């Protein structure tokens, strides 16, 4: 438990700013942001955060599960996956990414901070 260095990956700018504000209020540092899978991988490679807050639906042809999987395989950095639609198929696909967990949208501030704070 403690303050984390986090990369926020979210294609909706308003949700991204909301997430960033809540995470900062919880004492966490935002070390980068991205709105696509390719950008997420580049930012993680450069910043080496403690964890990635990863939206499942992103701009471009790859989704957040693909990005989280590549990030886990290349850098051993885990993601907390965020989505409004985390059905069984998405959770099974995401298991390859070794996610920290799943956060359903709409999230609560307390749920967001609890999910992040629970990570070592």
Buried (B, 14 or more C-beta within 10 A) or exposed (E): EEEBBBBBBBBBEEBBEBBBEBBEEBEBEBBBBBBBBBBBBEBBEEBEBBBBBBBBBBBEEBBBBBBBBBBBEEBEBBBBBBBEEBEEEBBEBBEEBBBBEBBEBEBEBEEBBEBBBEBE
